[in-house]
Amino acid sequence: MHYFYVLLCCDETLYAGYSTDVAKRFRTHRTGKGAKYTRAHPPKCILYTEAFTEKRAALQQEYAFKQLSRAKKLEFLQAHGVQLPDDA
């Protein structure tokens, strides 16, 4: 399976990514060996994951999410049942 995921970072920013193993990728981000962004903005938790059978579909979802404004990203997450912290 291929996954699109969204992380909530310690500074309340959002990070979106792709992985075939979200838990392992999250651990990599937490140790500072993940993406450049998460080295500067350590992730607190995984907010959302979505599974795809095809890599292309997961990457397309990641790209589409990254094109959204922060307000639209929060709307997307709420529409998919994600309970956001009040300060996010």
N, C-alpha and C positions, 0 to 999 in steps of 0.2 A: 504494500500500500504506500501511497504518497500522501503527505499531509501538508496543508497550509496551517500555520499557527500564528497566534498573536500573544505576545508577552506584555505584561505590565511591568515597567521598569521602576526603580526606586524613586526616581524623580517624577513619577506619574505619567511619563511618556509611554507611547505604545511602540512596539517593535513587531514587525510582521516578517515571517520567514517560511521556508520550505524545508522539509526533512522527510526521511523514511522512518526515523525513530525520534519522535518529539521529546521523550523523556531524556534520552541520551544527549540530544542537541541542547536541551535546557541545561543539563549539567555542564556541558561544554561552555555555554554562555556564562554560567555562574562562576566558573573557574577563571574567566577572563581570556579564554582561548577561542571564543566564538567570533562573532562579527565585530568589526571595529566599533560599531555603534554601541554594542552591549558591553564593551570594555570600559567605555566612558559613562554608560548608563546601565549599571548592573540590574538584571531582571529580578523582580520579586516573585512573580508567579506566571503560570500559563493561564491566560484568560479564555482562549478559544482554540479549538482544533477542528479541522474538517478533513475527512478522508476522501481520497480520490483513487480510482483504479489506475488512472493514467497520470504520469508525471506532468505532462503538458497542461492538463486541467488544473492541477495544484499550483503550478507556476503562473498560470493565467489568473487564478484567484488572488494569488499573492500580489501580482502586478496591479490588478484592478483595485485591491484594497489600498495599496500604497499611493494610488492616484487620488484618493478621497481626502477631503479636508478632515481635520480632527473631529469636527462636529459630526460629519457623515460617518466617520469610523465608529464613533460612539453610538450613533443610531444603528449602524450595522450590527454591532455587538449586542445592543439591547434587543434588537429584532430577532436575534438568534439565541435569546434567553440568558445572556451573560449578565450577572449581577455585578455592577461596577461600584467601586468605592465612591463615597460622596465627593471626595476631593480629586477624582480622576478627570 
